């Protein structure tokens, strides 16, 4: 993805979050509420140490993950989303929210759980595949990745939810432990079966 594309995507999400306090109705929509419950129920461990959430938006899912995590870093492309998430999560000392573009690479660290919900289809295929490799290299042995994406097309998607999940589950260092598919969304949980080598 070019620098121009990065900037356009950042502007798009900045405008989306400035236009509405809850752009995708994640706090009120039954689809969103139930989807989060399904995602959390699919996680194979009761608790995780270090968690990275990619594309946290206003921090609704982050808040629910916080009860099952020792520490969380939640990142989003849009500064307005980050500000709203920080306000929501201000009382949780083990949660940090940062503005960042994962197309430029993951934040430094080793992660026990990486969450990618409703975000990877905004990335070009090659960027997503590079990101999968980066996730594998920074995931702890036996660590978990959960991905959940809308199955229908949208004008601002760069690839389909199906393509996103196919790339993730076919990565040679991952084993799929949960696959859940509904008319509206697909969810996969994969674990790292061997550490990435350089």
C-alpha positions in Angstrom: 0.0 0.0 0.0 1.5 3.3 -1.0 1.9 6.3 1.3 -0.9 8.0 -0.5 -3.2 5.0 0.1 -2.2 5.0 3.8 -3.1 8.7 4.0 -6.4 8.2 2.3 -7.4 5.3 4.6 -6.4 7.3 7.7 -8.5 10.3 6.4 -11.4 8.0 5.7 -11.5 6.6 9.2 -10.8 10.0 10.8 -13.9 11.4 9.0 -15.9 8.3 9.9 -15.3 8.7 13.6 -15.7 12.5 13.6 -19.1 12.1 11.9 -20.6 9.8 14.5 -19.7 8.8 18.1 -20.5 5.2 17.4 -20.0 4.8 13.6 -21.0 1.1 13.3 -23.5 1.0 16.2 -21.2 -1.4 18.1 -22.8 -0.4 21.4 -26.4 -0.9 20.4 -26.6 -3.3 17.4 -27.6 -6.8 18.3 -25.3 -8.1 15.5 -22.3 -6.3 17.1 -23.2 -7.3 20.7 -23.7 -11.0 19.8 -20.6 -11.1 17.5 -18.4 -9.9 20.4 -19.9 -12.5 22.6 -19.2 -15.2 20.0 -15.6 -13.9 19.6 -14.9 -13.9 23.3 -16.5 -17.4 23.8 -14.3 -18.8 21.0 -11.0 -17.9 22.7 -9.4 -21.1 23.9 -7.8 -19.7 27.1 -9.6 -18.1 30.0 -7.0 -15.5 30.4 -4.1 -14.0 28.3 -1.0 -12.2 29.3 -0.1 -9.7 26.6 -2.8 -8.8 24.1 -2.6 -6.7 20.9 -5.9 -5.5 19.4 -5.6 -4.2 15.9 -8.2 -1.6 14.9 -9.8 -0.9 18.3 -12.1 1.9 17.1 -13.8 3.4 20.2 -12.7 0.5 22.5 -15.9 -1.4 23.0 -14.3 -4.8 22.4 -11.2 -3.7 24.2 -13.2 -3.1 27.3 -14.5 -6.7 27.2 -11.1 -8.2 26.5 -9.7 -6.3 29.5 -11.4 -8.7 31.9 -9.5 -11.6 30.4 -6.0 -10.0 30.0 -3.1 -8.9 32.1 -2.2 -6.1 29.7 -3.6 -4.8 26.4 -2.2 -2.6 23.7 -5.1 -1.4 21.5 -4.2 0.5 18.3 -6.2 2.4 15.7 -5.5 4.4 12.6 -7.8 7.3 13.5 -6.7 9.7 16.3 -10.4 10.6 17.0 -11.1 6.9 17.6 -8.1 6.6 19.9 -9.2 9.6 21.9 -12.7 8.1 22.4 -11.2 4.7 23.3 -8.9 6.4 25.9 -11.9 8.1 27.5 -13.8 4.8 27.7 -10.8 2.8 29.1 -9.4 5.5 31.4 -10.1 3.5 34.5 -8.2 0.4 33.3 -4.5 0.8 34.2 -3.5 -2.4 32.3 -4.9 -1.1 29.0 -3.0 1.3 26.7 -4.5 2.8 23.5 -2.2 4.2 20.8 -2.6 5.7 17.3 -0.7 3.6 14.7 -0.8 2.2 11.2 -0.1 -1.6 11.3 0.6 -1.4 7.5 4.0 0.0 8.6 4.6 -2.9 11.0 3.3 -4.2 14.3 4.2 -2.5 17.6 7.2 -4.0 19.3 6.6 -6.8 21.7 5.6 -10.5 22.0 1.9 -11.2 22.2 -0.1 -14.1 23.6 -3.2 -13.0 21.8 -3.7 -10.8 18.7 -7.2 -9.7 17.8 -8.1 -8.6 14.3 -11.8 -7.8 14.1 -13.5 -6.1 11.1 -10.3 -4.4 9.9 -8.1 -6.6 7.6 -10.3 -6.2 4.5 -9.3 -2.6 4.4 -5.7 -3.7 3.7 -4.4 -4.8 0.3 -3.8 -8.5 0.0 0.0 -8.2 0.1 0.0 -5.9 3.1 -2.3 -8.3 5.0 -0.1 -11.3 4.1 3.0 -9.4 5.4 1.1 -8.5 8.5 0.2 -12.2 9.1 3.9 -13.0 8.9 4.7 -10.2 11.4 2.0 -11.5 13.7 3.5 -15.0 13.6 7.0 -13.7 14.3 5.8 -11.7 17.4 3.3 -14.3 18.8 4.4 -16.4 21.8 4.7 -20.2 21.4 1.1 -21.5 21.4 -0.2 -18.0 21.1 -3.7 -17.2 19.7 -4.9 -15.0 16.8 -8.6 -14.4 16.5 -10.0 -12.8 13.3 -13.7 -11.9 12.7 -15.0 -10.2 9.6 -18.2 -9.2 7.8 -19.0 -11.5 4.9 -20.7 -9.0 2.6 -19.1 -6.6 0.2 -18.6 -2.9 0.9 -17.3 0.0 -1.3 -14.3 0.7 0.9 -13.0 -2.9 1.3 -9.8 -3.8 -0.6 -10.5 -7.5 -0.3 -13.3 -9.8 0.9 -13.6 -11.2 4.4 -13.3 -14.7 2.9 -9.9 -13.8 1.3 -8.7 -12.3 4.6 -9.5 -15.5 6.5 -8.2 -17.8 3.8 -4.8 -16.1 4.0 -4.7 -16.3 7.8 -5.8 -20.0 8.1 -3.5 -21.1 5.2 -0.4 -19.6 6.8 2.0 -22.5 7.5 2.8 -21.6 11.1 -0.8 -21.5 12.2 -3.3 -24.3 13.1 -7.0 -23.5 13.1 -8.7 -24.4 16.3 -12.1 -22.7 15.8 -13.9 -21.9 12.5 -17.3 -20.3 12.8 -19.3 -19.1 9.9 -22.7 -17.4 9.7 -24.5 -15.5 6.9 -23.1 -12.2 8.1 -19.7 -13.0 9.5 -16.8 -15.5 9.7 -14.6 -16.1 12.7 -11.4 -18.0 12.9 -9.1 -18.7 15.8 -5.6 -20.0 15.0 -2.7 -20.9 17.2 1.0 -20.7 16.5 2.3 -24.3 16.1 6.0 -23.4 15.5 7.9 -20.2 15.8 8.6 -18.2 12.7 12.2 -18.4 11.5 14.2 -15.7 9.8 
